[in-house]
Structure formats: structure tokens, C-alpha cells
Amino acid sequence: MKTEDDSAGNTVLCEIRGRAGVITLNRPEALNALTHPMVRRIDEALSTWERDPAVEQVLIRGAGERGLCAGGDIRAIYDDAKAGATASVGFWHDEYRLNARIARCPTPYVALMDGIVMGGGVGVSAHGSVRVVTERSRVAMPETGIGFVPDVGGTYLLARAPGGLGTHLALTGAAVGAADAVLCGLADHFVPAARLEDLTAALAAAPVHEVLPRYAATPPLGELAGRRHWIDHCYAADTVEEIVERLLRHGDPAAKEAAETILAKSPTALKITLAALRRAAALGALEEVLAQEFRVSCRALVLPDLVEGIRAQVVDKDRNPRWSPAALEAVTDAEVERHFAPLGAGRELHFPQG
């Protein structure tokens, strides 16, 4: 399969092994971060394999031992936003459509969520029908830390997590391990990392529903189940300010730590994220939520916090972003609402019918 960028043939490896179509994200030096050509190549592979009766299941994995995918190539988004360009809009357009394609894939879509799985990595895995985590998994939607808002269907997934868990993960950007990923509805099964190669080989020979029980195990204990008593109460508040106030008042050291983590994020991104989650919970299909996220992402591209957040975390790495505005109370309801307004004719995200 060819794309307009020949390098995609090296950064996404697509092959058929017996019954399985295997997609390997192959940028281990960049934690398999997604580029636009990579998104196109994955989509092209799925389009081809959906019509091939010999491909009974699809498997996606990451090269190297550090993770499936650390997300989109945010350095490219930084360069785009700083230059006032709009290449990122095209990237998100195709990426979000790919997320929807994965969710409605007619054959089992098996995602090996080993190691780091963040942002766009969640988008190419957690919408699949069979989601496998390991003891090395660290799953997160950390966008508020770079002045952005959870996307790739992240608000759809997190809005449907039990109680206040999704709001906690969205606002703090916290990474969770295997048990907590399953608890939050981001994964389904735990398989020890040492058995992934054997699992991959077995999937070439037999259906996933026959193979997986031989490899699945009980994950190590997580942390979030024991924190539901304060998470569910604190994150039920109507505003970010009240959430932070409840966390600080609660008395549990972990709640105080969560409040401090939230207060270090972009105030604008935090308020838009909470609004996006609450709206996503009321929307129906994933496609509706992705269309909402596309509006938010396009508008966030021109905000100062996105460039500043990536600068502080990735470019200069001083970990000292200067948010604008710097305080939650300075972010108006009108500014938040503006991010959800229609983009206009010909600019909205639409999905193929059927």
C-alpha cells in the first residue's frame, strides 16, 4: 500500500499474518507518535482489509518496548500553530475519521496497549473491540498540560467512565495502569508483556475469542477504585473552580495532589475540557462527539496556550508554561462557548455513510 509520503511505508508496517492483518507503528525513537501520513496509511490498510475475507482480525501494536503510541506529533502541531498555518486541521480531520473507522471496524480490532499510550495513541486503540493492557501500560489523555483539550474521541470515552473517574483523568491528565484502564473503560484485558509475542503469533492462527483466554490474567491492583469516595464527590461539581475547592477541602492527600495538578494546567483548556465532557455525555454516537472535538481543536489551534504549552513541555522543556489567562476565574463562559460554535459550511467534520 502506497501513500503520498513514501516514509509512511517505514513508519507504519502493514502485513497479513495468517488470519490477522498486523499494523505496527514504527517510530520507536519518537514513541511511535502519529504523523499525518501514518494516519492515512492505517486508514488505507483498514479500508483494504475490511473487504478482504481472508483477514479475520486486525492487530495494532507499537515497535520497541516503550509504548504503543505517545500521541500525535505535537512538535509538528506546534510549528503549524506558531506559523499561523492550518495543516493540523487536515491532520485532525483524517485522524478523527480514522478513530470512527476503528470503532465501527466489522472485524475484531485487537489493540496491544503496552507501555505508553497517550492522546492519539488512545485514539487508535481504545475504540477497538479488543483492548489489551500490560503491567507496563500507562494510559492517559494529558492534553490540558499543553493547553489543549482531550480529542480523538477521548471525551467520548472519558464521559462514559464510572462516576467522576473520566473527569479526574481529563482534568489532571493523569496516566493510569492496567487495572485502572480497565476500570475506566479504556481497556478490556490484561496480558503480561512477556506473553505479547506469543499472543501475536497465536492470533495468526486462530480467532481472538479462542486465543485470548489462554493469555489473559488478573492485573496488578490499581489505585482509582480506592479513591472513588472523593473522586466521585469532588468531580460532580459544576465548575472547575468548585471541583478544585472540593478537592482542597476533602482532606485526602491524593485529593489535594489532584487539585495542585489541575491548577498547573491551562485554565482555558480546563474549562473547555469540562464543558466538552459534559456535552459528550449528552451526545449519542462517537461521530457526534468527534465532530464536537473537531470544532474545539480547530479553535484551540489559534489560542496562545497551545503554543505555550508545547513550548514548555516539549520544545524548551522548562516545564514552566505562562498561561493566558493565568487564572480560572479569568476564563469567561463566552470564551468557552465560542469553542463549540459551528465552524461554518464546508468546514465541519463529516463521516462516510454506511
Steps between C-alpha positions, in 0.01 A plus 500: 500500500634841400436844637601843375786492751729204435634523855164375628598161364777491759314659790192277469562138407197313369505128435271200500599215729270205455155610615617839629579835344782643711568874529828597667562866585868529425643825639648366825743792524194730526293263714309415180339846490252533215559711192244579233644245252489235774131569560431470129687173475312342791172612347601359163591165655168475681309596186674220310474236771132569571429372148734201525328184636842349573562765768295379796644742756722806517784549747669834578821521701800728547862437410751504783432442868405850613143521380230457240478873423568821693240693297506732205820669392451808717823661385348515151182650648714755686679605181168524319329706771797730547508573127127571493451215254220242489669170406392362839135540401551253216683263733217507755241461227654173383600382848151538646346324202748217560391482865141455387603237243676301774191514721276359225757254358296195394776256598652470849753779555759395756710778655813413698513798737842421641714776653413862433159553338406867499287741301491381140625162622175464692315594181648211299451246779223570751226513235587145397291197589779315687734719708793336677713666771811376679684573825697761303195688371467870577181629342418871502334795334746771613385783273417762766872510582581637154209746479286262297184294558457119491416396144511184279173399667659536843211706632262227379691233691562702815144632520386138520743393773342415838419787734753783495790291372493635146489860617791433736712356218404773254576795727814365666635320192601218737633176351348175623622143506332183383237448771393864499483508120259207513301662783465821298385317186816574302607134479355151532768242576835467677776293344855493645740681266720192472214315332415756230718342233339162561156660488585671172614171349188321623271761343639408159363152545172530689220749581566741785206374707662155502855621555472775759375292797827304488704816556280731708568532872401713798676838498691639798282708731425854388455820697176661384247256646618590849467872424146502369372640831658838426524486122128450443405774745755762400467466125121517508527878549376727223815707446874445501534753781257305718668170414834641616340642815344164589830322440689739725237474774469124497800417715632199309862570395429351155210744453722794590762374256235479227397861568860618475544307176189659351607850601823456302307439175371753250196673655341543158558136406361384835174687461451393140581140595238489773241647264599252227463205737158608622381554142650169385302317767179637349592424140431164339736339252876532506484689170299778664762538770785496249328775303480704820867432576593612149336839561683537831836392354478740207433790734769394747756512219492880504510542878830604664486220756556220248826646370610593852412160646693306237791742532523442873456122489669396176703778339681684782402242763508756781165363629397857579218602267368856516130454441283780361281563688684364802202451733182294474278791596632701205367248246150615410201285416481678165856396415420138584177507301677639196693175457181301443341726239462362146802549278294587195405338171767275356712506815322252726615141550277248323518123476439256213154351499445127538 
